[in-house]
Amino acid sequence: MKLLSSQTSPYARKVRIAIAEKKIECELVEETPWDAATSVPDYNPLGKVPVLILDDGTTLYDSRVIVEYLDTVSPVSRLIPEPSRQRIAVKRWEALADGICDAAVVIVRETKRPAKQQNSELLARQRQKIDRGLSEFAKELGDKPWCCGDAYTLADIATGCALAYLDLRHRSIDWRGDYPSLLKLAEKLAKRPSFLDTVPPSA
């Protein structure tokens, strides 16, 4: 297998962490989707990373689809529980984490425009999404050791990637000071080899 990835993408990082946790052999290919010479659209018509290229040439895209596939490839370290209620709980966490990343990415792109052309209402809406998402994270986590009960799952991976992306691109958001429970979780996740080995270069 081959993964088209970007070191700064929180979605690609989620997949890379899953690959490490599952101990799956996979070639990593660094791609910048915004470059004119990128090959990403050849494998994903949406032109986004990550993209997983299987040995038979089949391509999988959207990090949620890729991680779900990877969890079926190896029995090592199941990341998505099989019982339906637990499975939905984990996927719900992932959806919230990805939603926070989506909002954060929109802000990054909008603030790259000339100041006079930036949409202040759009920026405010996206920031509200992030703030509400972080509040929901903290409420759902409570004093539990992991996002979904007593076991490390995809929910923790997705949450850790979202929080780290805020550190990378939105340092003004003080989630560490506002939510001690999230800080405790993030510090625990940061010690795992899979997280250590995938830290963005400029983080």
ZATOR-409759 format. One record per atom (N, C-alpha, C): residue number from 1; x, y, z. Coordinates in nm, 2 decimals. Layout:
BEGIN
(rotor NUM (X Y Z))
...
//
This chain:
BEGIN
(rotor 1 (0.08 -0.12 0.00))
(rotor 1 (0.00 0.00 0.00))
(rotor 1 (0.09 0.12 0.00))
(rotor 2 (0.03 0.23 -0.05))
(rotor 2 (0.10 0.36 -0.05))
(rotor 2 (0.00 0.47 -0.01))
(rotor 3 (0.05 0.56 0.08))
(rotor 3 (-0.03 0.67 0.13))
(rotor 3 (0.02 0.80 0.08))
(rotor 4 (-0.06 0.88 0.00))
(rotor 4 (-0.03 1.01 -0.04))
(rotor 4 (-0.07 1.10 0.08))
(rotor 5 (0.03 1.18 0.13))
(rotor 5 (0.00 1.24 0.26))
(rotor 5 (0.07 1.38 0.26))
(rotor 6 (0.03 1.46 0.36))
(rotor 6 (0.10 1.59 0.38))
(rotor 6 (0.13 1.59 0.53))
(rotor 7 (0.25 1.63 0.57))
(rotor 7 (0.29 1.63 0.71))
(rotor 7 (0.21 1.73 0.80))
(rotor 8 (0.15 1.83 0.74))
(rotor 8 (0.08 1.93 0.81))
(rotor 8 (-0.07 1.90 0.81))
(rotor 9 (-0.12 1.81 0.74))
(rotor 9 (-0.26 1.78 0.73))
(rotor 9 (-0.31 1.70 0.85))
(rotor 10 (-0.40 1.75 0.93))
(rotor 10 (-0.45 1.67 1.05))
(rotor 10 (-0.52 1.54 1.01))
(rotor 11 (-0.58 1.54 0.89))
(rotor 11 (-0.65 1.43 0.84))
(rotor 11 (-0.55 1.32 0.80))
(rotor 12 (-0.45 1.36 0.73))
(rotor 12 (-0.34 1.26 0.69))
(rotor 12 (-0.27 1.21 0.82))
(rotor 13 (-0.25 1.30 0.92))
(rotor 13 (-0.18 1.25 1.04))
(rotor 13 (-0.27 1.15 1.11))
(rotor 14 (-0.40 1.16 1.11))
(rotor 14 (-0.49 1.06 1.17))
(rotor 14 (-0.46 0.93 1.11))
(rotor 15 (-0.45 0.93 0.97))
(rotor 15 (-0.43 0.80 0.90))
(rotor 15 (-0.29 0.75 0.93))
(rotor 16 (-0.19 0.83 0.93))
(rotor 16 (-0.06 0.78 0.96))
(rotor 16 (-0.05 0.72 1.10))
(rotor 17 (-0.12 0.78 1.20))
(rotor 17 (-0.12 0.73 1.33))
(rotor 17 (-0.19 0.59 1.34))
(rotor 18 (-0.30 0.58 1.27))
(rotor 18 (-0.37 0.46 1.26))
(rotor 18 (-0.28 0.35 1.20))
(rotor 19 (-0.20 0.38 1.09))
(rotor 19 (-0.11 0.29 1.03))
(rotor 19 (-0.01 0.24 1.13))
(rotor 20 (0.05 0.33 1.21))
(rotor 20 (0.15 0.30 1.31))
(rotor 20 (0.09 0.21 1.42))
(rotor 21 (-0.03 0.25 1.47))
(rotor 21 (-0.09 0.17 1.57))
(rotor 21 (-0.13 0.03 1.53))
(rotor 22 (-0.17 0.02 1.40))
(rotor 22 (-0.20 -0.11 1.35))
(rotor 22 (-0.08 -0.19 1.30))
(rotor 23 (0.03 -0.13 1.30))
(rotor 23 (0.16 -0.19 1.26))
(rotor 23 (0.15 -0.25 1.11))
(rotor 24 (0.10 -0.16 1.02))
(rotor 24 (0.08 -0.20 0.88))
(rotor 24 (0.19 -0.14 0.80))
(rotor 25 (0.25 -0.22 0.71))
(rotor 25 (0.35 -0.17 0.62))
(rotor 25 (0.29 -0.08 0.51))
(rotor 26 (0.33 0.04 0.50))
(rotor 26 (0.27 0.13 0.40))
(rotor 26 (0.38 0.23 0.36))
(rotor 27 (0.40 0.25 0.23))
(rotor 27 (0.49 0.35 0.18))
(rotor 27 (0.42 0.49 0.19))
(rotor 28 (0.49 0.59 0.25))
(rotor 28 (0.44 0.72 0.26))
(rotor 28 (0.50 0.81 0.15))
(rotor 29 (0.41 0.88 0.08))
(rotor 29 (0.46 0.97 -0.02))
(rotor 29 (0.41 1.11 0.01))
(rotor 30 (0.50 1.20 0.03))
(rotor 30 (0.47 1.34 0.07))
(rotor 30 (0.42 1.41 -0.06))
(rotor 31 (0.30 1.47 -0.04))
(rotor 31 (0.24 1.55 -0.15))
(rotor 31 (0.18 1.68 -0.10))
(rotor 32 (0.19 1.79 -0.18))
(rotor 32 (0.13 1.91 -0.14))
(rotor 32 (0.02 1.94 -0.25))
(rotor 33 (-0.10 1.92 -0.21))
(rotor 33 (-0.21 1.93 -0.30))
(rotor 33 (-0.22 2.06 -0.38))
(rotor 34 (-0.17 2.17 -0.32))
(rotor 34 (-0.18 2.30 -0.38))
(rotor 34 (-0.08 2.32 -0.49))
(rotor 35 (0.03 2.24 -0.49))
(rotor 35 (0.13 2.26 -0.60))
(rotor 35 (0.07 2.22 -0.73))
(rotor 36 (0.11 2.30 -0.83))
(rotor 36 (0.06 2.28 -0.97))
(rotor 36 (0.10 2.14 -1.02))
(rotor 37 (0.21 2.09 -0.98))
(rotor 37 (0.26 1.96 -1.03))
(rotor 37 (0.21 1.84 -0.95))
(rotor 38 (0.13 1.86 -0.85))
(rotor 38 (0.08 1.75 -0.76))
(rotor 38 (0.01 1.64 -0.84))
(rotor 39 (0.03 1.52 -0.80))
(rotor 39 (-0.04 1.41 -0.87))
(rotor 39 (-0.16 1.36 -0.79))
(rotor 40 (-0.20 1.43 -0.68))
(rotor 40 (-0.31 1.39 -0.60))
(rotor 40 (-0.44 1.38 -0.68))
(rotor 41 (-0.48 1.48 -0.77))
(rotor 41 (-0.60 1.46 -0.85))
(rotor 41 (-0.61 1.34 -0.94))
(rotor 42 (-0.49 1.28 -0.97))
(rotor 42 (-0.49 1.16 -1.05))
(rotor 42 (-0.55 1.04 -0.97))
(rotor 43 (-0.54 1.05 -0.83))
(rotor 43 (-0.59 0.94 -0.75))
(rotor 43 (-0.72 0.98 -0.67))
(rotor 44 (-0.74 1.11 -0.65))
(rotor 44 (-0.86 1.15 -0.58))
(rotor 44 (-0.91 1.27 -0.66))
(rotor 45 (-1.03 1.26 -0.72))
(rotor 45 (-1.09 1.36 -0.80))
(rotor 45 (-1.11 1.49 -0.73))
(rotor 46 (-1.12 1.48 -0.59))
(rotor 46 (-1.14 1.60 -0.51))
(rotor 46 (-1.01 1.68 -0.49))
(rotor 47 (-0.89 1.61 -0.52))
(rotor 47 (-0.76 1.68 -0.51))
(rotor 47 (-0.72 1.70 -0.36))
(rotor 48 (-0.76 1.61 -0.27))
(rotor 48 (-0.73 1.62 -0.13))
(rotor 48 (-0.65 1.50 -0.08))
(rotor 49 (-0.57 1.52 0.02))
(rotor 49 (-0.50 1.42 0.09))
(rotor 49 (-0.57 1.40 0.22))
(rotor 50 (-0.56 1.28 0.28))
(rotor 50 (-0.48 1.16 0.23))
(rotor 50 (-0.55 1.08 0.13))
(rotor 51 (-0.47 1.00 0.05))
(rotor 51 (-0.52 0.91 -0.04))
(rotor 51 (-0.45 0.78 -0.02))
(rotor 52 (-0.52 0.67 0.00))
(rotor 52 (-0.46 0.54 0.02))
(rotor 52 (-0.47 0.46 -0.11))
(rotor 53 (-0.35 0.42 -0.17))
(rotor 53 (-0.35 0.34 -0.29))
(rotor 53 (-0.32 0.20 -0.26))
(rotor 54 (-0.42 0.11 -0.28))
(rotor 54 (-0.40 -0.03 -0.25))
(rotor 54 (-0.31 -0.10 -0.35))
(rotor 55 (-0.27 -0.22 -0.32))
(rotor 55 (-0.18 -0.30 -0.40))
(rotor 55 (-0.24 -0.33 -0.54))
(rotor 56 (-0.37 -0.33 -0.55))
(rotor 56 (-0.44 -0.36 -0.68))
(rotor 56 (-0.47 -0.23 -0.76))
(rotor 57 (-0.42 -0.12 -0.70))
(rotor 57 (-0.45 0.01 -0.77))
(rotor 57 (-0.57 0.08 -0.73))
(rotor 58 (-0.66 0.02 -0.65))
(rotor 58 (-0.78 0.08 -0.59))
(rotor 58 (-0.73 0.20 -0.50))
(rotor 59 (-0.80 0.31 -0.51))
(rotor 59 (-0.77 0.43 -0.43))
(rotor 59 (-0.89 0.45 -0.33))
(rotor 60 (-0.85 0.48 -0.21))
(rotor 60 (-0.94 0.52 -0.10))
(rotor 60 (-0.91 0.66 -0.06))
(rotor 61 (-1.02 0.74 -0.05))
(rotor 61 (-1.00 0.88 0.00))
(rotor 61 (-1.10 0.92 0.10))
(rotor 62 (-1.07 1.03 0.17))
(rotor 62 (-1.14 1.07 0.29))
(rotor 62 (-1.08 0.99 0.41))
(rotor 63 (-1.02 1.06 0.50))
(rotor 63 (-0.95 0.99 0.61))
(rotor 63 (-1.04 0.90 0.69))
(rotor 64 (-1.17 0.93 0.70))
(rotor 64 (-1.26 0.84 0.77))
(rotor 64 (-1.28 0.71 0.70))
(rotor 65 (-1.29 0.71 0.57))
(rotor 65 (-1.30 0.58 0.50))
(rotor 65 (-1.17 0.50 0.51))
(rotor 66 (-1.06 0.57 0.50))
(rotor 66 (-0.93 0.51 0.50))
(rotor 66 (-0.90 0.44 0.63))
(rotor 67 (-0.93 0.51 0.74))
(rotor 67 (-0.90 0.45 0.88))
(rotor 67 (-1.00 0.33 0.90))
(rotor 68 (-1.12 0.34 0.85))
(rotor 68 (-1.21 0.23 0.87))
(rotor 68 (-1.16 0.11 0.80))
(rotor 69 (-1.11 0.13 0.68))
(rotor 69 (-1.05 0.02 0.60))
(rotor 69 (-0.93 -0.04 0.67))
(rotor 70 (-0.84 0.05 0.72))
(rotor 70 (-0.72 0.00 0.78))
(rotor 70 (-0.75 -0.08 0.91))
(rotor 71 (-0.86 -0.05 0.98))
(rotor 71 (-0.89 -0.12 1.10))
(rotor 71 (-0.94 -0.26 1.07))
(rotor 72 (-0.97 -0.29 0.94))
(rotor 72 (-1.01 -0.43 0.90))
(rotor 72 (-0.89 -0.51 0.85))
(rotor 73 (-0.78 -0.44 0.81))
(rotor 73 (-0.67 -0.51 0.75))
(rotor 73 (-0.59 -0.59 0.85))
(rotor 74 (-0.58 -0.54 0.97))
(rotor 74 (-0.50 -0.61 1.07))
(rotor 74 (-0.58 -0.62 1.20))
(rotor 75 (-0.57 -0.73 1.27))
(rotor 75 (-0.64 -0.75 1.40))
(rotor 75 (-0.57 -0.67 1.51))
(rotor 76 (-0.45 -0.62 1.49))
(rotor 76 (-0.38 -0.55 1.59))
(rotor 76 (-0.44 -0.42 1.63))
(rotor 77 (-0.45 -0.40 1.76))
(rotor 77 (-0.50 -0.27 1.81))
(rotor 77 (-0.63 -0.22 1.74))
(rotor 78 (-0.74 -0.29 1.77))
(rotor 78 (-0.86 -0.24 1.71))
(rotor 78 (-0.89 -0.10 1.75))
(rotor 79 (-0.92 -0.01 1.66))
(rotor 79 (-0.94 0.13 1.68))
(rotor 79 (-1.09 0.17 1.68))
(rotor 80 (-1.17 0.08 1.62))
(rotor 80 (-1.32 0.11 1.61))
(rotor 80 (-1.39 -0.01 1.67))
(rotor 81 (-1.46 0.00 1.78))
(rotor 81 (-1.52 -0.11 1.84))
(rotor 81 (-1.63 -0.18 1.75))
(rotor 82 (-1.65 -0.30 1.77))
(rotor 82 (-1.75 -0.37 1.69))
(rotor 82 (-1.89 -0.35 1.73))
(rotor 83 (-1.92 -0.35 1.86))
(rotor 83 (-2.06 -0.33 1.91))
(rotor 83 (-2.11 -0.20 1.85))
(rotor 84 (-2.23 -0.20 1.79))
(rotor 84 (-2.28 -0.09 1.72))
(rotor 84 (-2.29 0.04 1.80))
(rotor 85 (-2.33 0.04 1.92))
(rotor 85 (-2.34 0.16 2.00))
(rotor 85 (-2.21 0.22 2.03))
(rotor 86 (-2.11 0.14 2.06))
(rotor 86 (-1.97 0.19 2.09))
(rotor 86 (-1.91 0.24 1.96))
(rotor 87 (-1.94 0.17 1.85))
(rotor 87 (-1.89 0.21 1.72))
(rotor 87 (-1.94 0.35 1.68))
(rotor 88 (-2.07 0.37 1.70))
(rotor 88 (-2.12 0.50 1.67))
(rotor 88 (-2.07 0.61 1.76))
(rotor 89 (-2.04 0.58 1.88))
(rotor 89 (-1.99 0.68 1.97))
(rotor 89 (-1.85 0.72 1.93))
(rotor 90 (-1.77 0.63 1.88))
(rotor 90 (-1.63 0.66 1.84))
(rotor 90 (-1.64 0.74 1.71))
(rotor 91 (-1.73 0.70 1.61))
(rotor 91 (-1.74 0.77 1.49))
(rotor 91 (-1.79 0.91 1.51))
(rotor 92 (-1.88 0.93 1.61))
(rotor 92 (-1.93 1.06 1.64))
(rotor 92 (-1.82 1.15 1.69))
(rotor 93 (-1.73 1.10 1.77))
(rotor 93 (-1.61 1.18 1.82))
(rotor 93 (-1.53 1.22 1.70))
(rotor 94 (-1.50 1.12 1.61))
(rotor 94 (-1.42 1.15 1.49))
(rotor 94 (-1.49 1.26 1.40))
(rotor 95 (-1.62 1.25 1.39))
(rotor 95 (-1.69 1.36 1.31))
(rotor 95 (-1.67 1.49 1.37))
(rotor 96 (-1.68 1.50 1.50))
(rotor 96 (-1.66 1.63 1.57))
(rotor 96 (-1.52 1.68 1.56))
(rotor 97 (-1.42 1.59 1.57))
(rotor 97 (-1.28 1.63 1.56))
(rotor 97 (-1.25 1.68 1.42))
(rotor 98 (-1.30 1.61 1.32))
(rotor 98 (-1.28 1.65 1.18))
(rotor 98 (-1.35 1.78 1.15))
(rotor 99 (-1.47 1.80 1.21))
(rotor 99 (-1.54 1.93 1.19))
(rotor 99 (-1.46 2.04 1.25))
(rotor 100 (-1.39 2.03 1.36))
(rotor 100 (-1.31 2.13 1.42))
(rotor 100 (-1.20 2.16 1.32))
(rotor 101 (-1.14 2.06 1.27))
(rotor 101 (-1.03 2.07 1.17))
(rotor 101 (-1.08 2.14 1.04))
(rotor 102 (-1.20 2.11 1.00))
(rotor 102 (-1.26 2.17 0.88))
(rotor 102 (-1.27 2.32 0.90))
(rotor 103 (-1.32 2.36 1.02))
(rotor 103 (-1.34 2.50 1.05))
(rotor 103 (-1.20 2.57 1.06))
(rotor 104 (-1.10 2.51 1.12))
(rotor 104 (-0.97 2.56 1.13))
(rotor 104 (-0.91 2.59 1.00))
(rotor 105 (-0.92 2.49 0.91))
(rotor 105 (-0.87 2.50 0.77))
(rotor 105 (-0.93 2.62 0.70))
(rotor 106 (-1.06 2.64 0.71))
(rotor 106 (-1.13 2.75 0.64))
(rotor 106 (-1.07 2.88 0.69))
(rotor 107 (-1.05 2.89 0.82))
(rotor 107 (-0.99 3.02 0.87))
(rotor 107 (-0.85 3.04 0.82))
(rotor 108 (-0.77 2.94 0.81))
(rotor 108 (-0.64 2.95 0.76))
(rotor 108 (-0.64 3.00 0.61))
(rotor 109 (-0.73 2.94 0.53))
(rotor 109 (-0.74 2.98 0.39))
(rotor 109 (-0.79 3.13 0.38))
(rotor 110 (-0.89 3.16 0.46))
(rotor 110 (-0.95 3.29 0.45))
(rotor 110 (-0.85 3.40 0.49))
(rotor 111 (-0.78 3.38 0.59))
(rotor 111 (-0.68 3.48 0.64))
(rotor 111 (-0.56 3.49 0.55))
(rotor 112 (-0.55 3.41 0.45))
(rotor 112 (-0.44 3.43 0.36))
(rotor 112 (-0.48 3.53 0.25))
(rotor 113 (-0.61 3.56 0.24))
(rotor 113 (-0.65 3.66 0.15))
(rotor 113 (-0.62 3.80 0.20))
(rotor 114 (-0.61 3.90 0.11))
(rotor 114 (-0.58 4.04 0.16))
(rotor 114 (-0.69 4.08 0.26))
(rotor 115 (-0.64 4.15 0.36))
(rotor 115 (-0.73 4.19 0.47))
(rotor 115 (-0.87 4.24 0.43))
(rotor 116 (-0.87 4.33 0.33))
(rotor 116 (-0.99 4.39 0.29))
(rotor 116 (-1.09 4.30 0.22))
(rotor 117 (-1.04 4.18 0.18))
(rotor 117 (-1.12 4.09 0.11))
(rotor 117 (-1.17 3.97 0.20))
(rotor 118 (-1.12 3.97 0.32))
(rotor 118 (-1.16 3.87 0.42))
(rotor 118 (-1.30 3.89 0.47))
(rotor 119 (-1.37 3.77 0.48))
(rotor 119 (-1.51 3.77 0.52))
(rotor 119 (-1.52 3.76 0.67))
(rotor 120 (-1.54 3.87 0.74))
(rotor 120 (-1.54 3.86 0.89))
(rotor 120 (-1.65 3.77 0.95))
(rotor 121 (-1.76 3.77 0.88))
(rotor 121 (-1.87 3.68 0.93))
(rotor 121 (-1.84 3.54 0.91))
(rotor 122 (-1.77 3.50 0.80))
(rotor 122 (-1.73 3.37 0.78))
(rotor 122 (-1.63 3.33 0.89))
(rotor 123 (-1.53 3.41 0.91))
(rotor 123 (-1.43 3.38 1.01))
(rotor 123 (-1.49 3.36 1.15))
(rotor 124 (-1.59 3.45 1.19))
(rotor 124 (-1.66 3.44 1.32))
(rotor 124 (-1.73 3.31 1.33))
(rotor 125 (-1.80 3.27 1.22))
(rotor 125 (-1.88 3.14 1.22))
(rotor 125 (-1.79 3.02 1.24))
(rotor 126 (-1.67 3.02 1.17))
(rotor 126 (-1.58 2.91 1.19))
(rotor 126 (-1.52 2.91 1.33))
(rotor 127 (-1.49 3.02 1.38))
(rotor 127 (-1.43 3.03 1.52))
(rotor 127 (-1.53 2.98 1.62))
(rotor 128 (-1.66 3.01 1.60))
(rotor 128 (-1.77 2.96 1.69))
(rotor 128 (-1.78 2.81 1.68))
(rotor 129 (-1.76 2.75 1.56))
(rotor 129 (-1.76 2.61 1.55))
(rotor 129 (-1.65 2.54 1.63))
(rotor 130 (-1.53 2.60 1.62))
(rotor 130 (-1.42 2.55 1.70))
(rotor 130 (-1.44 2.56 1.85))
(rotor 131 (-1.49 2.67 1.89))
(rotor 131 (-1.52 2.70 2.03))
(rotor 131 (-1.62 2.60 2.09))
(rotor 132 (-1.73 2.58 2.01))
(rotor 132 (-1.84 2.49 2.05))
(rotor 132 (-1.79 2.35 2.05))
(rotor 133 (-1.70 2.31 1.95))
(rotor 133 (-1.65 2.18 1.94))
(rotor 133 (-1.56 2.15 2.06))
(rotor 134 (-1.47 2.24 2.10))
(rotor 134 (-1.39 2.22 2.21))
(rotor 134 (-1.47 2.20 2.34))
(rotor 135 (-1.57 2.28 2.35))
(rotor 135 (-1.66 2.27 2.47))
(rotor 135 (-1.72 2.13 2.48))
(rotor 136 (-1.77 2.08 2.36))
(rotor 136 (-1.83 1.95 2.36))
(rotor 136 (-1.73 1.84 2.39))
(rotor 137 (-1.61 1.86 2.33))
(rotor 137 (-1.50 1.76 2.37))
(rotor 137 (-1.49 1.75 2.52))
(rotor 138 (-1.47 1.86 2.58))
(rotor 138 (-1.44 1.86 2.73))
(rotor 138 (-1.56 1.81 2.80))
(rotor 139 (-1.68 1.84 2.76))
(rotor 139 (-1.80 1.79 2.83))
(rotor 139 (-1.81 1.64 2.82))
(rotor 140 (-1.79 1.59 2.70))
(rotor 140 (-1.80 1.44 2.67))
(rotor 140 (-1.68 1.37 2.74))
(rotor 141 (-1.57 1.43 2.74))
(rotor 141 (-1.45 1.36 2.80))
(rotor 141 (-1.47 1.35 2.95))
(rotor 142 (-1.51 1.46 3.02))
(rotor 142 (-1.53 1.46 3.16))
(rotor 142 (-1.40 1.41 3.23))
(rotor 143 (-1.41 1.32 3.32))
(rotor 143 (-1.29 1.27 3.39))
(rotor 143 (-1.25 1.13 3.34))
(rotor 144 (-1.30 1.09 3.23))
(rotor 144 (-1.27 0.96 3.17))
(rotor 144 (-1.12 0.95 3.13))
(rotor 145 (-1.06 0.83 3.13))
(rotor 145 (-0.92 0.82 3.09))
(rotor 145 (-0.90 0.84 2.94))
(rotor 146 (-1.01 0.80 2.86))
(rotor 146 (-1.00 0.81 2.71))
(rotor 146 (-1.14 0.87 2.67))
(rotor 147 (-1.14 0.91 2.54))
(rotor 147 (-1.26 0.97 2.49))
(rotor 147 (-1.39 0.89 2.50))
(rotor 148 (-1.37 0.76 2.47))
(rotor 148 (-1.49 0.67 2.47))
(rotor 148 (-1.46 0.56 2.57))
(rotor 149 (-1.48 0.59 2.70))
(rotor 149 (-1.46 0.49 2.80))
(rotor 149 (-1.32 0.46 2.85))
(rotor 150 (-1.29 0.33 2.87))
(rotor 150 (-1.16 0.29 2.92))
(rotor 150 (-1.06 0.25 2.82))
(rotor 151 (-1.09 0.26 2.69))
(rotor 151 (-1.00 0.21 2.59))
(rotor 151 (-0.96 0.32 2.49))
(rotor 152 (-0.84 0.31 2.45))
(rotor 152 (-0.78 0.40 2.34))
(rotor 152 (-0.84 0.36 2.21))
(rotor 153 (-0.90 0.45 2.14))
(rotor 153 (-0.97 0.43 2.01))
(rotor 153 (-0.94 0.54 1.91))
(rotor 154 (-1.00 0.52 1.80))
(rotor 154 (-0.99 0.62 1.69))
(rotor 154 (-1.04 0.76 1.74))
(rotor 155 (-1.13 0.76 1.84))
(rotor 155 (-1.18 0.89 1.89))
(rotor 155 (-1.07 0.97 1.95))
(rotor 156 (-0.98 0.90 2.02))
(rotor 156 (-0.86 0.97 2.08))
(rotor 156 (-0.76 1.01 1.98))
(rotor 157 (-0.74 0.93 1.87))
(rotor 157 (-0.65 0.97 1.77))
(rotor 157 (-0.71 1.10 1.70))
(rotor 158 (-0.83 1.10 1.66))
(rotor 158 (-0.89 1.21 1.59))
(rotor 158 (-0.89 1.34 1.68))
(rotor 159 (-0.92 1.32 1.81))
(rotor 159 (-0.92 1.44 1.90))
(rotor 159 (-0.78 1.49 1.91))
(rotor 160 (-0.68 1.40 1.93))
(rotor 160 (-0.54 1.45 1.95))
(rotor 160 (-0.49 1.52 1.82))
(rotor 161 (-0.53 1.47 1.70))
(rotor 161 (-0.49 1.54 1.58))
(rotor 161 (-0.55 1.68 1.57))
(rotor 162 (-0.68 1.69 1.61))
(rotor 162 (-0.75 1.82 1.60))
(rotor 162 (-0.68 1.92 1.69))
(rotor 163 (-0.66 1.88 1.82))
(rotor 163 (-0.59 1.97 1.91))
(rotor 163 (-0.46 2.01 1.87))
(rotor 164 (-0.38 1.92 1.81))
(rotor 164 (-0.25 1.95 1.77))
(rotor 164 (-0.25 2.04 1.65))
(rotor 165 (-0.35 2.03 1.56))
(rotor 165 (-0.36 2.12 1.45))
(rotor 165 (-0.39 2.26 1.49))
(rotor 166 (-0.47 2.28 1.60))
(rotor 166 (-0.50 2.41 1.66))
(rotor 166 (-0.37 2.47 1.71))
(rotor 167 (-0.28 2.39 1.77))
(rotor 167 (-0.15 2.43 1.82))
(rotor 167 (-0.07 2.48 1.70))
(rotor 168 (-0.08 2.41 1.59))
(rotor 168 (0.00 2.44 1.47))
(rotor 168 (-0.04 2.57 1.40))
(rotor 169 (-0.17 2.58 1.38))
(rotor 169 (-0.22 2.69 1.30))
(rotor 169 (-0.30 2.80 1.37))
(rotor 170 (-0.34 2.77 1.50))
(rotor 170 (-0.42 2.87 1.57))
(rotor 170 (-0.37 2.88 1.71))
(rotor 171 (-0.25 2.93 1.73))
(rotor 171 (-0.19 2.94 1.86))
(rotor 171 (-0.27 3.03 1.96))
(rotor 172 (-0.35 3.12 1.90))
(rotor 172 (-0.42 3.22 1.99))
(rotor 172 (-0.54 3.15 2.06))
(rotor 173 (-0.58 3.03 2.02))
(rotor 173 (-0.69 2.96 2.08))
(rotor 173 (-0.63 2.88 2.20))
(rotor 174 (-0.66 2.93 2.32))
(rotor 174 (-0.60 2.87 2.44))
(rotor 174 (-0.68 2.76 2.50))
(rotor 175 (-0.70 2.65 2.42))
(rotor 175 (-0.77 2.54 2.47))
(rotor 175 (-0.70 2.47 2.58))
(rotor 176 (-0.57 2.48 2.59))
(rotor 176 (-0.50 2.42 2.70))
(rotor 176 (-0.54 2.48 2.84))
(rotor 177 (-0.55 2.62 2.84))
(rotor 177 (-0.59 2.69 2.96))
(rotor 177 (-0.73 2.67 2.99))
(rotor 178 (-0.82 2.66 2.89))
(rotor 178 (-0.96 2.66 2.91))
(rotor 178 (-1.01 2.52 2.95))
(rotor 179 (-0.94 2.42 2.90))
(rotor 179 (-0.99 2.28 2.92))
(rotor 179 (-0.88 2.19 2.97))
(rotor 180 (-0.86 2.19 3.10))
(rotor 180 (-0.75 2.10 3.16))
(rotor 180 (-0.77 1.96 3.13))
(rotor 181 (-0.89 1.91 3.12))
(rotor 181 (-0.91 1.77 3.08))
(rotor 181 (-0.86 1.73 2.95))
(rotor 182 (-0.87 1.82 2.85))
(rotor 182 (-0.82 1.80 2.72))
(rotor 182 (-0.67 1.81 2.72))
(rotor 183 (-0.61 1.90 2.80))
(rotor 183 (-0.47 1.91 2.81))
(rotor 183 (-0.41 1.78 2.86))
(rotor 184 (-0.48 1.72 2.96))
(rotor 184 (-0.43 1.59 3.02))
(rotor 184 (-0.43 1.48 2.92))
(rotor 185 (-0.54 1.48 2.84))
(rotor 185 (-0.55 1.38 2.73))
(rotor 185 (-0.44 1.40 2.63))
(rotor 186 (-0.42 1.52 2.59))
(rotor 186 (-0.32 1.56 2.48))
(rotor 186 (-0.18 1.52 2.53))
(rotor 187 (-0.15 1.55 2.65))
(rotor 187 (-0.02 1.51 2.70))
(rotor 187 (0.00 1.36 2.71))
(rotor 188 (-0.10 1.29 2.74))
(rotor 188 (-0.09 1.14 2.74))
(rotor 188 (-0.07 1.09 2.60))
(rotor 189 (-0.15 1.15 2.50))
(rotor 189 (-0.14 1.10 2.36))
(rotor 189 (0.00 1.14 2.30))
(rotor 190 (0.05 1.25 2.34))
(rotor 190 (0.18 1.30 2.29))
(rotor 190 (0.30 1.21 2.32))
(rotor 191 (0.28 1.12 2.42))
(rotor 191 (0.39 1.03 2.46))
(rotor 191 (0.39 0.90 2.38))
(rotor 192 (0.28 0.88 2.31))
(rotor 192 (0.27 0.76 2.23))
(rotor 192 (0.36 0.77 2.11))
(rotor 193 (0.44 0.66 2.07))
(rotor 193 (0.53 0.66 1.96))
(rotor 193 (0.46 0.71 1.83))
(rotor 194 (0.33 0.67 1.81))
(rotor 194 (0.26 0.70 1.69))
(rotor 194 (0.24 0.85 1.67))
(rotor 195 (0.22 0.92 1.79))
(rotor 195 (0.20 1.06 1.78))
(rotor 195 (0.34 1.13 1.77))
(rotor 196 (0.44 1.08 1.85))
(rotor 196 (0.57 1.14 1.84))
(rotor 196 (0.63 1.13 1.70))
(rotor 197 (0.61 1.03 1.63))
(rotor 197 (0.67 1.01 1.50))
(rotor 197 (0.59 1.09 1.39))
(rotor 198 (0.48 1.15 1.42))
(rotor 198 (0.40 1.22 1.32))
(rotor 198 (0.38 1.37 1.35))
(rotor 199 (0.46 1.42 1.44))
(rotor 199 (0.45 1.56 1.47))
(rotor 199 (0.48 1.64 1.35))
(rotor 200 (0.40 1.74 1.31))
(rotor 200 (0.43 1.83 1.20))
(rotor 200 (0.56 1.90 1.22))
(rotor 201 (0.64 1.92 1.11))
(rotor 201 (0.77 1.97 1.12))
(rotor 201 (0.78 2.11 1.18))
(rotor 202 (0.67 2.19 1.16))
(rotor 202 (0.68 2.33 1.22))
(rotor 202 (0.60 2.34 1.35))
(rotor 203 (0.55 2.23 1.40))
(rotor 203 (0.47 2.24 1.53))
(rotor 203 (0.57 2.27 1.64))
//
